[in-house]
Amino acid sequence: MSRYSRHIVLDEIGQAGQDKISAAKVLVIGAGGLGCPVLQYLVAAGIGKIGVVDYDTVDESNLQRQVLYNTASIGQKKVIAAKERLQQLNPTITIETYPEKLVSENVIEIFKDYDIIVDGTDNFSTRYLINDAAIILDKPLVYGAIFKFEGQVTVFNYKGGPSYRCLFPTPPQKGSVPNCSEIGVLGVLPGIIGTMQANEVLKIILGIGTPLSGKLYCFNTLTNQSMTIGINREEPTIAMVKQRGLNFENIEETTFCSNNAFEIGIESIISEDDIQFIDVRGLSEMPRIEREDILEIPLPQLTKRLELISRKKKIIIFCKSGIRSAQAVAILKEQNITNCWSLKDGVSAFTKALSKTT
Amino acid sequence: MHIEIKYFGMLAEVTGCSSEILELSVTPVSGLKEFLFKKHPGLQQKDFRIAQNQELVSEETMLTGQEIAILPPFAGG
């Protein structure tokens, strides 16, 4: 087949490698800045079956970087416009479209038909959903993300490697990280990062080179500087995802978006007995408070130390400012420890209250 | 010791620089964070991970490295 002759002629690929590519099934989530170059190169390479998930329509402001679309595509469903263009490029492969939002109810059904998942989405909640589903179904996840002039690429969940939650355990506070549509992005950046994602997909399929597992590649288009940062697999984090499944969204959304649902002020508890305090700061963070009713469990260890936590007492968790303690509350609630609260203003509220009473 | 701190993504906008050289005494990473929070209070509202000599480190890790990277999560696609 002359279509793939420039791959087949490479010793590292050959006909056997091209057959692997033809047999592969890859799901690309997001047909935007990253998704477009990923799809173009994977379709050109002859991946046997490609799925595309995106519920969005083409907007004129997408055309600066989403190179599968043209002016006539404006207003069309992205997956429809993308499929049409991609089948012109390579009519020999199967392209499956999913013009829907990826949610916990459909993610498993969609993922199970594919060998490799590619994340080209533009928001944290979908990125965490994709990550957790990839862990549950044990599928490699090729991750790319961009901000203005900088990009990140890595491969998660590959042969016992780390996951997205090993890098960033929980979604950031809503609003603290803007997205492309709010702040702008250099058009060629997703081209560079998306093409690197396609490269990782092909390396995984072919079994050649070294996939970027356990390594976060960071690239700055303005300085041409790059840095590769090692990430370790955090077994408790992976185990937690496997155990709780995909019902994380409500818990994390509650914690990170309403920010005070489980928050309590020191004044309303200072006179109460039967309270178990938990300090989830790192053990070296000052000031320390020495009281018999305080357990010291740094947040990363919380899931490993659940047996220390009373199921009868009211649990008040504190850290420095209230962010980690809010995460801890979410973790405990998942473990059915429901009578737990995050202390407003953290350790400083505690020290102020103590100085008044003594 | 001299440490070069590199700020990625929006953190460079928060601190007003993409890198800086700091003179620090021996401290765990949590101490570095406290120092940075004082120097750049805007960082307190941001999520990030810290890498030392190109490896992610935890709060308890002692600073030994010449190169520290402060990495925020990116969502864009």
Interface residues (C-beta under 8 A of the other chain):
Chain A: G30 G32 G33 L34 G35 D119 G120 T121 D122 N123 F124 R127 G144 A145 I146 F147 K148 E150 G151 Q152 L167 F168 P172 Q173 S176 V177 P178 N179 C180 V185 P190 L216 C218 T223 M227 T228 I229 G230 I231 N232 R281 G282 L283 S284 E285 P298 P300 S321
Chain B: K6 F8 G9 M10 S18 P28 S30 G31 E34 Q44 Q45 K46 D47 R49 A51 Q54 E55 L56 S58 E59 E60 A69 L71 P72 P73 F74 A75 G76 G77
